[in-house]
Amino acid sequence: MTDKTINHTQLKTLGDLRATSYRVDSVKDELRRNLLKHINNGQEVFPGILGYDQSVIPQLQNAILSRHDILLLGLRGQAKSRILRLLPQFLDEYVPTVAGSELNDNPYAPISKFARDLIEQQGDDTPIAWIHRSERYGEKLATPDTSIADLIGDIDPIKAAHNRLTYADEEVIHFGIIPRTNRGIFAINELPDLQARIQVGLLNIMEEQDIQIRGFNVRFPLDLLMVFSANPEDYTNRGNIITPLKDRIDCQVLTHYPSDVDTAMKITDQEAWIDRDGVKVIIPDFIRQIIEVIAFEARASEYVDQKSGVSARMTRSALEALVANAERRAVLHQQPKTCVRISDLYYVEPSLTGKLELVYEGEQEGPQKVARLLIGRAILKVFANYFPDPNLKGKEREAYGDILAWFAKGNTLTLDPELSDQEFKKYIDSVSGLKDFLNAHLGQPMVPVRYNWIIKELILEGLHQASMLGKEQQTYSDMMGSMLGSLESTSEDEDYE
């Protein structure tokens, strides 16, 4: 435990350290003490982790206060790795070790032969080093080729030959990454990917807090917090966490996706790269909402494998691609400022298709068609939050009468996504009834006034998704005319055959 009056830069030997009131706590006691300080001081405990305030974070706090090893269990893209990497903030800023020790030996209770021999030879003159909390976190992605030697250690025959030592000597051991993280936090990501026989090697570390290498009758009592992440899909598809290991992990915390669109938007805004040099791109809130609703729709879709999950990284990638398309178009037309359009949403398909695991029915439809379906469903859902639901009958449906009547007269509207803002506005303003509809139904401004034509595009696309307007490629038309045209086209194809 660090005394605020102690200047660690002036403590260079074991004797210097013993002359102070400094006390060494175990890692778990250290984490517990510092977490309590954070809570008492009103500090944010896990900065940047959103949507977990009433679920995951309290459970994690309880686990740390209980001095428990922790397993974070959840689908991909639920911030499991980020949470694990935030744990070192609860460690003391600096702790003393025996200088030159591979195992970060506690000067008061050394465990390695090197440190024990050094203290025996030099006593209070033994040099000590101070290691920062950032050096006390180790992490390993579990892969099928991970070995016991990687994690725990093995005999080093070269070291034995060079130093003329027998294999029974402690000094011939080459320590793995877990012992080298002694007095720190060690994380294993994707634990089920670790072969069962390797997981067995962790049992002593989890319960007895020690390691044995190649049957050595030598005990290394490690001081560690062990933390893990796992995907529940892995329990059946790629591997298992063996029962004895699960039994030794004191606390299993279930992570989850955001429960509401507002929280999801905050997470995406935090993660996405949208503040770029050059063109200023305006992103209306309703389009940000559509991006998030795409993910919500995917997590409920009959075409998407729900066991695999839909990563929060999908919305980040989609938003970045959305901004990129608007940016590219603005540069093409030498515009210093622009606003993303509804039609830009269809350019985010590559950000969706690679992140959706489809079931058989989805594979039959094809990833691009599934992506377009999800985008369409999201547009309709958000559209209905702002304007009368076109799927309802009565006054709600009648509100769109003038717009639908314009198309019923045989008028069509082609909106090329590559048009400049000025040209796009000119074309969409030609649709009779849109302006009056906006004046009657638009409450609080959804975009700057100069970009009101974006709202008009939302209305047209919403009517198309509600099957009230037809659309072929980039051309909106009357729904009945579009259906008849489609039938005529099919008939002509049959005649030709």
Residue pairs with C-beta under 8 A, 6 or more apart in sequence:
1 22
1 23
1 24
1 25
1 30
1 33
1 92
2 8
2 22
2 92
2 93
2 94
2 95
3 20
3 21
3 22
6 20
6 21
6 22
8 94
8 96
8 130
9 130
10 16
11 17
11 20
11 22
11 96
11 128
11 130
12 127
12 128
13 124
13 125
13 126
13 127
13 128
14 98
14 107
14 119
14 122
14 123
14 124
14 125
14 126
14 128
15 123
15 124
15 125
16 128
17 96
17 107
17 128
18 124
22 96
24 95
24 96
24 106
24 107
24 108
24 109
25 33
26 223
27 91
27 136
27 183
27 184
27 185
27 223
27 224
27 225
28 64
28 67
28 225
29 67
30 90
30 91
30 92
30 95
31 64
31 67
31 87
31 90
31 91
31 185
31 225
32 64
32 65
32 67
34 90
34 91
34 92
35 45
35 61
35 64
35 65
35 90
36 65
38 45
38 90
39 45
39 61
45 57
45 61
46 52
46 57
46 60
46 83
46 86
47 86
48 82
48 86
48 270
49 56
49 57
49 79
49 82
49 83
49 86
50 258
50 263
50 266
50 267
50 270
51 256
51 258
51 259
51 263
51 264
51 266
51 267
52 79
52 255
55 256
56 83
56 253
56 254
56 255
56 256
59 251
59 253
60 70
60 83
60 253
62 251
63 70
63 250
63 251
63 253
64 70
64 87
64 90
66 250
66 251
68 250
68 251
69 206
69 225
69 226
69 227
69 228
69 248
69 249
69 250
69 251
70 225
70 226
70 227
70 228
70 249
70 250
70 251
70 252
70 253
71 191
71 227
71 228
71 229
71 230
71 241
71 246
71 249
71 251
71 252
71 253
72 80
72 83
72 84
72 227
72 228
72 229
72 230
72 253
72 255
73 229
73 230
73 231
73 232
73 252
73 253
73 254
73 255
74 80
74 229
74 231
74 232
74 254
74 255
74 256
75 231
75 232
75 233
75 255
75 257
75 308
75 309
75 311
76 231
76 308
76 309
76 311
77 257
77 309
77 310
77 311
77 312
77 313
77 314
78 255
78 256
78 257
78 309
78 312
79 255
79 312
80 189
80 229
80 255
81 187
81 189
81 229
83 255
84 139
84 187
84 189
84 227
84 229
85 137
85 139
85 187
87 137
87 185
87 225
87 227
88 133
88 134
88 136
88 137
88 184
88 185
89 133
91 133
91 136
91 184
91 185
92 133
93 132
93 133
94 130
94 131
94 132
94 133
95 130
95 131
95 136
95 183
96 106
96 107
96 128
96 129
96 130
97 104
97 105
97 106
97 107
97 128
97 129
97 130
97 131
97 183
98 105
98 106
98 107
98 110
98 114
98 115
98 118
98 119
98 126
98 127
98 128
98 129
99 126
99 127
99 128
99 129
100 114
100 118
100 127
100 129
101 110
101 112
101 114
101 115
102 112
102 114
102 175
102 179
102 180
103 111
103 112
103 115
103 175
103 179
103 180
103 182
103 220
104 131
104 136
104 180
104 181
104 182
104 183
104 184
105 111
105 112
105 114
105 115
105 182
106 183
106 223
107 115
107 119
107 126
107 128
110 116
110 118
110 119
111 182
111 220
111 221
111 222
112 170
112 220
113 170
113 171
114 171
118 126
119 126
135 184
136 181
136 183
136 184
136 185
137 181
137 184
137 185
137 186
137 187
138 177
138 178
138 180
138 181
138 184
138 185
138 186
138 187
139 186
139 187
139 188
139 189
140 146
140 150
140 151
140 177
140 186
140 187
140 188
140 189
141 188
141 189
141 190
142 188
142 189
142 190
142 191
142 192
142 193
142 194
143 193
143 194
144 193
144 195
146 194
146 195
146 198
147 198
148 154
148 176
148 198
148 201
149 174
149 176
150 176
150 177
151 176
151 177
151 178
151 198
151 201
151 202
152 175
152 176
152 178
152 179
152 201
152 205
152 211
152 213
153 173
153 174
153 175
153 176
153 179
153 211
153 213
154 173
154 174
154 176
154 213
154 214
155 167
155 172
155 173
155 174
155 213
155 214
156 172
156 173
156 174
157 167
157 172
159 165
159 171
159 172
159 174
160 166
160 167
160 169
160 172
163 171
163 172
165 171
165 172
166 172
167 214
168 216
170 216
170 218
173 213
173 216
177 186
178 186
178 205
178 211
178 222
178 224
179 211
179 220
179 222
181 224
182 222
182 223
182 224
183 223
183 224
184 224
184 225
185 224
185 225
185 227
186 224
186 225
186 226
186 227
187 226
187 227
187 228
187 229
188 194
188 226
188 227
188 228
188 229
189 228
189 229
190 229
190 230
190 231
190 234
191 199
191 228
191 229
191 230
191 234
191 241
192 230
192 231
192 234
192 235
192 238
192 239
192 240
192 241
193 234
193 238
193 239
194 239
195 239
196 239
196 240
196 242
199 241
199 242
199 245
200 242
200 244
200 245
202 226
202 245
202 248
203 244
203 245
203 248
204 210
204 211
204 212
205 211
205 222
205 224
205 226
206 226
206 245
206 248
206 249
207 248
209 221
209 222
209 223
209 224
210 219
210 220
210 221
210 222
211 220
211 222
212 218
212 219
226 249
228 249
230 241
231 309
232 307
233 307
233 308
233 309
234 240
235 241
246 252
257 264
257 295
257 299
257 309
257 310
257 312
258 264
258 267
258 292
258 312
261 289
261 292
261 293
261 296
264 292
264 295
264 296
264 312
264 315
265 285
265 288
265 289
265 292
267 312
267 315
268 288
268 291
268 292
268 312
268 315
268 316
268 319
269 288
271 312
271 313
271 316
272 315
272 316
272 319
272 320
273 320
274 281
274 283
274 319
274 320
274 323
276 323
276 327
278 327
278 331
279 326
279 327
279 330
279 331
279 335
279 336
279 337
279 338
280 336
280 337
280 338
281 323
281 326
281 327
281 330
281 337
281 338
281 339
281 340
282 337
282 338
282 339
282 340
282 447
282 448
282 451
283 319
283 322
283 323
283 339
283 340
284 339
284 340
284 446
284 447
284 451
284 454
285 446
286 382
286 386
286 446
286 458
287 322
287 340
287 342
287 345
288 319
289 382
289 385
290 345
290 375
290 378
290 379
290 382
291 315
291 318
291 319
291 322
291 345
291 348
291 378
292 315
293 377
293 378
293 381
293 382
294 314
294 315
294 318
294 352
294 374
294 375
294 378
295 310
295 312
295 314
295 315
296 378
297 374
297 377
297 378
297 381
298 304
298 310
298 314
298 352
298 356
298 374
299 306
299 309
299 310
301 362
301 370
301 373
301 374
302 359
302 361
302 362
303 358
303 359
303 361
303 362
303 365
303 370
303 373
304 310
304 356
304 357
304 358
304 359
304 362
304 370
305 357
305 358
305 359
305 362
308 357
310 355
310 356
311 355
313 355
314 351
314 352
314 355
314 356
317 348
317 351
317 355
318 348
318 351
318 352
320 351
321 347
321 348
321 350
321 351
322 340
322 344
322 345
322 347
322 348
323 340
325 340
325 344
325 347
325 348
325 417
326 338
326 339
326 340
326 341
326 344
327 338
329 338
329 417
329 418
329 420
330 336
330 337
330 338
330 421
332 418
333 420
333 421
335 420
335 421
338 421
339 421
339 447
339 448
339 451
339 454
340 454
341 417
341 424
341 454
341 457
342 379
342 454
342 457
342 458
342 461
343 415
343 417
343 457
343 461
343 474
344 417
345 375
345 379
346 372
346 375
346 417
347 417
348 375
349 368
349 371
349 372
349 375
352 367
352 371
352 374
352 375
353 367
353 368
353 370
353 371
356 362
356 367
356 370
356 371
358 365
358 367
358 370
362 370
365 373
376 465
377 465
379 458
379 461
379 462
379 465
380 462
380 465
380 466
383 458
383 459
383 461
383 462
383 465
383 466
384 390
384 391
384 462
386 446
386 458
387 399
387 441
387 459
387 462
388 395
388 396
388 397
388 399
388 400
388 441
389 396
390 396
390 397
390 400
390 462
390 463
390 466
390 468
391 466
399 437
399 440
399 441
400 433
400 437
400 463
400 468
401 433
402 432
402 433
402 436
402 437
403 431
403 432
403 433
403 434
403 437
403 459
403 460
403 463
404 433
404 463
404 468
404 469
404 478
405 432
405 433
406 431
406 432
406 433
407 413
407 469
407 476
407 477
407 478
407 479
407 481
408 478
408 480
408 481
410 478
410 481
411 431
412 475
412 476
412 477
413 427
413 428
413 430
413 431
413 460
413 475
413 476
413 477
414 427
414 474
414 475
414 476
415 424
415 427
415 428
415 457
415 474
415 475
415 476
416 474
417 474
419 427
421 451
424 453
425 453
428 434
428 453
428 456
428 457
428 460
429 435
429 453
429 456
431 456
431 460
434 456
434 459
434 460
437 459
438 452
438 455
438 456
438 459
442 455
446 454
446 455
447 454
447 455
460 469
460 476
463 469
464 470
464 471
464 476
467 479
468 479
469 476
469 477
469 478
469 479
469 482
470 476
470 477
470 478
470 479
470 481
470 482
470 483
471 477
471 482
472 482
472 485
477 485
